[in-house]
Amino acid sequence: MKVSQARKLLETDILAAAKRLFAQRGFGGVSLDHIAREVGASKQNLLYYFPSKEELYRRVLHGVLDVWLSYMDALGQYPDDPEQALREYIAGKLRFSREHPDDSRVYANEVVSGAPIFSAEIAARVIPAVQADVAILNRWAERGLCRAVDGRHLMVLLWASTQVYADWASQISLVLGKPALEESDFAAAEALIVDMVLRTVLNG
């Protein structure tokens, strides 16, 4: 294996290990020594790739936002069909929770703690995406395609009802009486959330 390939693989392993640990323990509960041990590298080697824990954390969160925002692009894909757009949005957010639970938990840990490290990036990347979705909802309402609702609160409601299946998965598993969430649980959640949202937002 070429040196450049080996370095790229190690960097990828470092980011994956850091994400797992930050998801489990939060920023303050993780040290560079923890991450180095997780990947079987020395702390000095890790510092070659990431000069500080904060820089590594920021890199992880940027990756998380890349994935998260990619699942939030549904409304703009169906400009004339609010029902399909909302169905796809909810399905996508639940897929994110199912397929990328550590991403969701890293982001949740940062936000719950007051976003002390990543607030500027959240403001720069998340808020414009929300504003764009709210503008779409407002245009639908103006055209009579849906009821007029406060789009900001609707977005918060959709995030809360979908990301909870990642951030609070252990509690939901206890409620459902099973060791871990299954694909059928996400399907059941999707059906219920879609039904509730469509009944509230759509006309008729």
C-alpha positions in Angstrom: 0.0 0.0 0.0 1.3 3.5 -0.9 2.2 5.8 2.0 -0.5 8.3 0.8 -3.1 5.6 0.9 -2.1 4.4 4.3 -2.2 8.0 5.6 -5.7 8.5 4.2 -6.9 5.3 5.7 -5.5 6.2 9.1 -7.1 9.7 8.9 -10.4 8.0 8.1 -10.0 5.7 11.0 -9.2 8.5 13.3 -12.3 10.5 12.3 -14.5 7.4 12.7 -13.1 6.6 16.1 -13.4 10.2 17.2 -17.0 10.4 16.1 -17.9 7.2 18.0 -16.3 8.5 21.2 -17.7 12.0 20.9 -21.1 10.5 20.4 -20.8 8.4 23.6 -19.0 10.9 25.9 -19.3 14.4 24.4 -16.4 16.7 23.8 -15.3 17.0 27.4 -15.3 13.3 28.0 -12.9 12.4 25.3 -9.1 12.9 25.1 -6.7 12.5 22.3 -5.2 9.5 24.2 -8.6 7.8 24.1 -8.9 8.3 20.4 -5.3 7.2 19.7 -5.9 4.0 21.7 -9.1 3.4 19.8 -7.3 3.4 16.4 -4.1 1.7 17.7 -1.9 4.7 17.0 0.3 6.9 19.1 -0.9 10.3 20.3 2.0 11.9 18.5 0.9 10.2 15.3 -2.6 11.5 15.8 -1.3 15.0 16.3 0.3 14.8 12.9 -3.1 14.7 11.3 -5.0 16.9 13.8 -3.0 19.4 15.9 -5.6 19.6 18.6 -8.7 17.9 20.0 -10.8 20.9 19.1 -9.6 20.8 15.5 -10.5 17.1 15.3 -13.9 17.7 16.8 -14.6 20.5 14.3 -13.6 18.2 11.5 -16.0 15.5 12.8 -18.9 18.0 13.1 -18.3 19.4 9.6 -18.6 15.8 8.4 -21.8 15.3 10.4 -23.3 18.5 9.0 -22.5 17.4 5.5 -24.4 14.2 6.0 -27.3 15.8 8.0 -27.9 18.6 5.5 -27.9 16.1 2.6 -31.0 14.4 4.3 -32.7 17.8 4.6 -32.9 18.6 0.8 -36.3 17.0 0.1 -38.6 20.0 0.2 -36.9 21.7 -2.7 -37.0 18.6 -4.8 -40.8 18.7 -5.0 -41.8 22.3 -5.5 -45.3 21.6 -6.6 -46.1 18.5 -4.4 -46.0 19.3 -0.6 -47.3 15.8 0.3 -44.5 14.0 -1.5 -41.9 16.5 -0.3 -43.0 16.1 3.4 -43.1 12.3 3.0 -39.5 12.3 1.6 -38.3 14.7 4.2 -39.6 12.7 7.1 -38.3 9.4 5.6 -34.9 11.0 5.0 -34.6 12.3 8.6 -35.5 8.8 10.0 -33.0 7.2 7.6 -30.4 9.6 9.0 -31.2 8.5 12.5 -31.1 4.8 11.6 -28.0 4.9 9.4 -26.0 7.6 11.1 -26.9 7.5 14.9 -23.4 8.6 16.0 -23.6 11.7 13.7 -26.9 12.6 15.3 -25.6 12.1 18.8 -22.4 14.1 18.3 -24.5 17.0 17.0 -27.0 16.7 19.8 -24.3 16.7 22.4 -22.9 19.9 21.0 -26.2 21.6 20.8 -27.4 20.5 24.3 -24.2 21.9 25.8 -25.0 25.2 24.3 -22.9 24.8 21.1 -19.8 26.3 22.8 -17.4 25.2 19.9 -19.5 25.0 16.8 -22.2 27.7 17.1 -20.7 29.9 14.2 -20.7 26.9 11.8 -24.3 26.0 12.8 -25.4 29.5 12.2 -23.7 29.6 8.9 -24.8 26.3 7.5 -28.0 25.1 9.3 -29.9 28.4 9.6 -29.9 29.2 5.9 -31.1 25.6 5.1 -34.0 26.1 7.6 -34.8 29.5 6.1 -34.9 28.0 2.6 -37.3 25.3 3.8 -39.5 27.8 5.6 -39.7 29.9 2.4 -40.9 26.8 0.5 -43.6 26.2 3.0 -44.7 29.8 2.8 -44.8 29.6 -1.0 -47.0 26.5 -0.8 -49.4 28.3 1.6 -49.6 31.3 -0.7 -50.4 29.1 -3.7 -53.1 27.3 -1.6 -51.2 24.0 -1.7 -51.1 23.7 2.1 -52.3 25.5 5.3 -50.3 28.4 6.6 -48.1 27.2 9.4 -45.1 28.5 11.3 -42.5 26.8 9.3 -39.8 27.3 11.9 -41.8 25.4 14.5 -42.7 22.7 12.0 -39.0 22.1 11.2 -38.2 21.9 14.9 -41.1 19.4 15.4 -39.8 17.3 12.5 -36.3 17.2 13.8 -37.4 16.3 17.3 -39.7 13.5 16.2 -37.1 11.9 13.9 -33.8 12.5 15.6 -35.1 11.2 18.9 -34.8 7.7 17.4 -31.0 8.2 17.3 -30.4 10.4 20.3 -32.6 8.6 22.7 -32.6 5.1 21.1 -31.9 3.3 24.3 -34.9 4.9 26.0 -37.2 4.1 23.0 -35.9 0.5 23.0 -37.0 0.3 26.7 -40.4 1.7 25.9 -40.8 -0.8 23.1 -39.5 -3.7 25.2 -36.7 -4.8 23.0 -32.9 -4.7 23.1 -32.5 -2.5 20.1 -34.5 -0.6 17.5 -35.3 -2.5 14.3 -36.1 -1.4 10.8 -39.8 -2.1 11.5 -39.7 0.4 14.4 -38.5 3.1 12.1 -41.1 2.2 9.5 -43.8 2.4 12.1 -42.5 5.8 13.3 -42.4 7.1 9.8 -46.0 6.0 9.1 -47.3 7.8 12.2 -45.2 11.0 11.8 -46.2 11.3 8.2 -49.9 10.8 9.0 -49.8 13.4 11.8 -47.9 16.0 9.8 -49.9 15.6 6.6 -53.2 15.9 8.5 -51.9 19.1 10.1 -50.2 20.8 7.1 -52.2 19.8 4.0 -55.5 21.3 3.0 -58.6 19.0 2.9 
